[in-house]
Amino acid sequence: MLDDKNADGGVELTPEQKKMRRTRNIAIAVALAAFVAIIYAVTVAKLGVNVLKRPI
């Protein structure tokens, strides 16, 4: 995996660019987690207690 260099192997990121990349990645992760939580909550809300009343 190339961490600080592009496919050509020529560009190294500055510490500021690395920090911006990390901040952006964290924001994307938080947004994805929020999306998953919303989908889960909507699913549980729509199914309600019927999920627990399944025949054995």
N, C-alpha and C positions, 0 to 999 in steps of 0.2 A: 504494500500500500504506500502510495506516495503521500507524505504528510505535508511538507512545505513546498513541494515543487510540482510543477505541472508535468504533463506527459513528455515534454521536451527536456525536462530536467534543468530548466534555466531560471525559473522565477522563484525567489524565496520571499515568503510573506514577512512583512514587518510585524513587530509585536502588536502594534495597533490593529493591523488587519487580522491577526490571529484572535485578538480579543473580540473584534467585531464578528468574526465567524462563529466564535463560541457563543456569543450573545444571541446571534441569529439562530443557531442550532438549538439553544435552550428555549427560545421563544417558539420555535416550530414544535419541539417536544411537548411543551405546555399546551399549545393549541391542539395537538393531536390527542393528548390525554383528556382534555376537556371535551373534545368531540366524542371520544369513546365513552366518556362518562354520561354525556347527554343521550347518546344512542341507547346505552344500557338503561338509563332512567326512563326513557320513553317506552322502551320495550317492557320493562317491569310495570310501568303505569298502565299500559294497554292490556297486558295479560292479567294484572291484578292478582288476586288471591287464587285465581283459577290454576295457577301454576302449582300450587300446593295441593289441589284437589284432583290429583291424577289417580286413575285406578291402578291397583298393584298387580 
